[in-house]
Amino acid sequence: MTRRCPWKKRSTPPAAVPASRRPASFVRGEHEFHIVGYNARAALANNAHYSILSGAFEVGSHNWALDCSFDDDGHLASIALLLLTAYITDDAVVAKASLKIEDPLGRWPAAVWESDEAYTFHVWSGNSWQLSQAGRSWTLPVPEAFRGHESRYVQDDHLTILCTVEVLQAEEEESAISEDMQKLLFLLSEPKSTTPACMLPDVTFVVEQAEIQAHRLVLAMRSPVFAAELLGDMREGTTRHVMVEDMSASTFRAMLRFIYTDELPIKGKTTNERGCKQKCAARRRVDMALDLLVAADRYDLEKLRLMCEKILSESIDTASVIPTLMAVHGRHSCRQLEASCIEYLASDANVYANIKATEEYKELEDSCCSFLANVMDKVATCKLADNHAGTSLCRPEQRTVSMYNTSEVAHSIHELRIPNFKSLHTSHGVKQRFSSDTFQIGGHDWKLEVSVKEGRISVFTVLLTDPGTASVRVSLCFMMDDPGDNSPLILWQAEETFNSEGDSCGFSCLISQEDDVSVYADDGSLTIRCDFVLTNKLCTVTSATSASVEDMTLAPPPNIVSHLEQLLMSEKGADVMFLVENREIHAHSLIIATRSPALYTMIVAMNQKEEYIIPVWGMRVEVFKAVLRFIYTDELPPFEELALAAGHGVTTIAQDMLVAASRFHLDRMKDKCETMVGECVSERNVVIMLRLACRHNCKKLEGYCMKFN
């Protein structure tokens, strides 16, 4: 196949010494695969090698698909779980899986299969670091209850397969971003005389007569409301003092801590406290979460809002449910938490009765009767829906759904005739080529190509049109018909994906001189037939089912790292400019001073010379951009992308990155680059690499080099 593999390997192997990670739990996801026209699959029984593919779905940061294979009678024989993720830095991916096929009419128990233990996808094979496609496929057996009883589970020619995948994820090593940003928070209360000027606070908030200092850039980066107030055209954008009303100073300080660190300043539940102390701690926890929820909604801090919602949803009881409902009343962004409170009130008649007996409820009857009436209406609606469903109101898990429709499968047979086959088969001359006429299948143009040389015959199928972003999946079977009406001779069969115009698939030695195929020749000519089964479309739809509060907090909105990355890309508020290879690159002195004092020293030195453009000599622009990205995010871009952009090999770029990390005293970046350079060490360059390691005091890289002695 002369196409680029969709999961083409990186030009370098994965890390030989992976970063320190702590094991975490399995991440779970579900995919519902609908096969429409299931019985029509029997018509393709002669093409049993042809399988059908689900839409891609994501679980645990990896992309997956289901590949359903059929036997000679057109019955479902196996379901393979395919790992589709293109670039994987780990040697292996560990997953569990289960299959469930239900009777649509509910007459029979569901056919179920579950894996007894986790399966390891070995995505790299051998010392050559060649990508193992075989290691990306896990064949799952069809549930035993389904075999021989397909009619129970196929309704209206429609079969639904539910696959649950659990992927083991290691928690990423902790980023130093929060720790470094917390230093800025400490400077707000105790600025030092040695503190760089750019790190000093530049705005003061007056909250309950208390003055609380902060940095405009950090607040604007984290909150669109603060961005409009402090960097926009509003009055607060030009003043150093901003009044904050309807909020306590303690709540504002707690919100600032979250803005700077991504941490929620609320202690978790404890089980070692009992009685009055435990109740008081729980009450304080709920009160702080309620105050921060209102603050998060006011300043559009979505992650903080979700974290507070999770605490409040876990703390719903007779004492907290009404205050929580009052806090979220009229706030569209808090609908999930409001629904949880209503469900709690509707769960038991005694619950609502106990709440109505409290003093707080009686006070609300006098002051907020319309609010209570609204709550009672929602509780009544919830009970009605609960009775109608016959079960408690639980939100369905979010899952992906894809559909395969056999009506979108094209089946066609095309032939190519080789004249004077006998003389060509025994000749030893130059290669001769034959091409079929152009034919169309599934809206695409194709042709067959045959070449004959020294008794060897090669046959290929060629795609002549550009499939665009949608690849074309084709099952091919090359065969020869017997003039005596005997069974055809199958020469070669395969299933391939064509991604671009000019892609070809076939076999370079379909027939050799030793093969006696003369019985298949007719009047001295040989006809090769190609049987096509083509999938042109695959409709994939993601369900719109909403996740619960707990589900939403598992994948929170962008954190401080992503906000810093957006700040770097947008250049908003940038106050320093670097010149690298005649390219201007803008950045923020506050972030650089916080994360890379060595680079900030360059800025100070040039400012003292009244130079406002800081030249960076002896460094590629792509490498410097990667350095800035690490300063802002604690992450490095793929070295392959840098090499492609710079027009150099990965080894060269890896060395340059290591030198840059050492130059700017970025120890964490240096450690990552040492690993990457170590992967590039070979017998040819080990001496050069050892010199590099000694020059920059790279002990880890020295260890890589010593393995070659």
Secondary structure as UniProt FT lines:
FT   TURN            6..7
FT   STRAND          22..36
FT   TURN            37..38
FT   HELIX           39..47
FT   TURN            48..49
FT   STRAND          52..53
FT   STRAND          57..59
FT   TURN            60..61
FT   STRAND          62..70
FT   TURN            72..73
FT   STRAND          76..83
FT   STRAND          92..101
FT   TURN            104..105
FT   STRAND          111..114
FT   STRAND          119..122
FT   STRAND          124..125
FT   TURN            126..129
FT   STRAND          130..131
FT   HELIX           134..136
FT   STRAND          137..141
FT   TURN            144..148
FT   HELIX           150..153
FT   TURN            156..157
FT   STRAND          158..171
FT   HELIX           177..189
FT   TURN            193..194
FT   HELIX           197..199
FT   STRAND          203..207
FT   TURN            208..209
FT   STRAND          210..214
FT   HELIX           216..222
FT   HELIX           224..230
FT   HELIX           235..237
FT   STRAND          241..244
FT   HELIX           249..261
FT   HELIX           275..298
FT   TURN            299..300
FT   HELIX           302..314
FT   TURN            318..320
FT   HELIX           321..328
FT   TURN            329..330
FT   HELIX           332..334
FT   HELIX           335..346
FT   HELIX           349..356
FT   HELIX           359..367
FT   HELIX           369..389
FT   STRAND          400..405
FT   HELIX           406..408
FT   STRAND          409..418
FT   TURN            419..420
FT   HELIX           421..426
FT   STRAND          432..435
FT   STRAND          439..441
FT   TURN            442..443
FT   STRAND          444..453
FT   TURN            454..455
FT   STRAND          456..463
FT   TURN            468..469
FT   STRAND          472..480
FT   TURN            483..484
FT   STRAND          489..498
FT   TURN            501..502
FT   STRAND          504..511
FT   TURN            513..514
FT   HELIX           518..520
FT   TURN            523..524
FT   STRAND          525..535
FT   STRAND          539..542
FT   HELIX           549..554
FT   HELIX           560..570
FT   TURN            572..573
FT   STRAND          576..580
FT   TURN            581..582
FT   STRAND          583..587
FT   HELIX           589..595
FT   HELIX           597..608
FT   TURN            609..610
FT   STRAND          613..615
FT   HELIX           621..633
FT   HELIX           639..646
FT   HELIX           650..663
FT   TURN            664..665
FT   HELIX           667..679
FT   TURN            683..685
FT   HELIX           686..695
FT   TURN            696..697
FT   HELIX           699..706
FT   TURN            707..708
//
